Amino acid sequence: DKKLKVWKHELRGDECRDADELEAANACYSDECATLEKQFKEEQARFEALQQEAASKEAAACQRIAELEAALTAETQRREAEEQRLAEMLAAEQRRREAVESRLGEERQKRGE
């Protein structure tokens, strides 16, 4: 009927009357162990590949974070310098306006207004 039939036996020493049956069971066990070992090695290799990929992505993410932090620091420094420049310009403009208003007041006093 072309079906593969597998029997699992625990045969030891004197219990085994048929050496061919024991040899077949040993062959099946060896094949099963080899298959399991192959699967284990494949899964272990896949796991190691995933670990390496994760480590690579983590390193890339850390590098990107460092780049972004450097850009943020540079932008913060640029913004602070610009704020300082604008504050100085505003103070200079206020001094100029006060000077103009002072002169205007003096001129008005001279004219008698």
C-alpha positions as CSV (number, residue, x, y, z in Angstrom):
1,D,0.0,0.0,0.0
2,K,3.1,2.2,-0.3
3,K,2.7,3.8,3.2
4,L,5.6,4.3,5.5
5,K,4.8,2.9,8.8
6,V,6.9,3.8,11.8
7,W,6.8,1.9,15.1
8,K,8.5,3.3,18.2
9,H,9.9,0.6,20.3
10,E,12.1,0.6,23.4
11,L,14.1,-2.5,22.9
12,R,17.2,-3.3,24.9
13,G,19.5,-6.2,25.1
14,D,17.7,-9.5,25.5
15,E,14.3,-7.9,24.8
16,C,15.2,-7.6,21.1
17,R,14.5,-10.8,19.2
18,D,14.7,-9.3,15.8
19,A,18.1,-7.6,15.1
20,D,16.7,-6.1,11.8
21,E,13.9,-4.4,13.7
22,L,16.4,-2.9,16.1
23,E,18.7,-1.8,13.3
24,A,15.7,-0.1,11.5
25,A,14.7,1.6,14.8
26,N,18.2,2.9,15.3
27,A,18.3,4.2,11.7
28,C,15.0,6.0,12.2
29,Y,16.3,7.4,15.5
30,S,19.5,8.6,13.8
31,D,17.6,10.2,11.0
32,E,15.3,11.9,13.4
33,C,18.2,13.2,15.5
34,A,20.0,14.4,12.3
35,T,16.9,16.2,11.2
36,L,16.4,17.9,14.6
37,E,20.1,18.9,14.7
38,K,19.9,20.4,11.2
39,Q,16.7,22.3,12.2
40,F,18.5,23.5,15.4
41,K,21.5,24.7,13.4
42,E,19.3,26.5,10.9
43,E,17.3,28.2,13.7
44,Q,20.5,29.1,15.5
45,A,22.0,30.6,12.3
46,R,18.8,32.5,11.7
47,F,18.8,33.8,15.3
48,E,22.4,34.9,15.0
49,A,21.6,36.7,11.7
50,L,18.7,38.5,13.4
51,Q,20.9,39.5,16.3
52,Q,23.5,40.9,13.9
53,E,20.8,42.8,12.0
54,A,19.4,44.2,15.2
55,A,22.9,45.2,16.3
56,S,23.5,46.9,13.0
57,K,20.2,48.7,13.1
58,E,20.9,49.8,16.7
59,A,24.3,51.2,15.7
60,A,22.7,53.0,12.8
61,A,20.0,54.4,15.1
62,C,22.6,55.5,17.6
63,Q,24.6,57.2,14.9
64,R,21.5,59.0,13.6
65,I,20.6,60.1,17.1
66,A,24.1,61.5,17.5
67,E,23.8,63.3,14.2
68,L,20.5,64.8,15.2
69,E,21.7,65.8,18.6
70,A,24.7,67.6,16.9
71,A,22.3,69.3,14.5
72,L,20.1,70.3,17.4
73,T,23.0,71.8,19.3
74,A,24.2,73.7,16.3
75,E,20.7,75.0,15.6
76,T,20.3,76.0,19.3
77,Q,23.6,77.9,19.2
78,R,22.6,79.6,16.0
79,R,19.2,80.6,17.4
80,E,20.8,81.9,20.6
81,A,23.3,84.0,18.6
82,E,20.5,85.3,16.4
83,E,18.4,86.2,19.5
84,Q,21.4,88.0,21.0
85,R,22.0,89.9,17.7
86,L,18.3,90.9,17.6
87,A,18.4,92.0,21.2
88,E,21.4,94.2,20.6
89,M,19.7,95.7,17.5
90,L,16.6,96.4,19.5
91,A,18.6,98.0,22.3
92,A,20.4,100.2,19.7
93,E,17.2,101.1,18.0
94,Q,15.6,102.1,21.4
95,R,18.7,104.3,22.2
96,R,18.5,105.9,18.8
97,R,14.7,106.6,19.3
98,E,15.4,108.0,22.7
99,A,18.1,110.3,21.2
100,V,15.8,111.4,18.5
101,E,13.0,112.1,21.0
102,S,15.4,114.0,23.2
103,R,16.6,116.2,20.3
104,L,13.0,116.7,19.2
105,G,12.1,117.8,22.8
106,E,15.0,120.3,22.8
107,E,14.0,121.7,19.4
108,R,10.4,122.2,20.7
109,Q,11.7,124.0,23.7
110,K,13.9,126.3,21.5
111,R,10.8,127.2,19.4
112,G,8.8,127.7,22.4
113,E,6.2,125.1,21.9
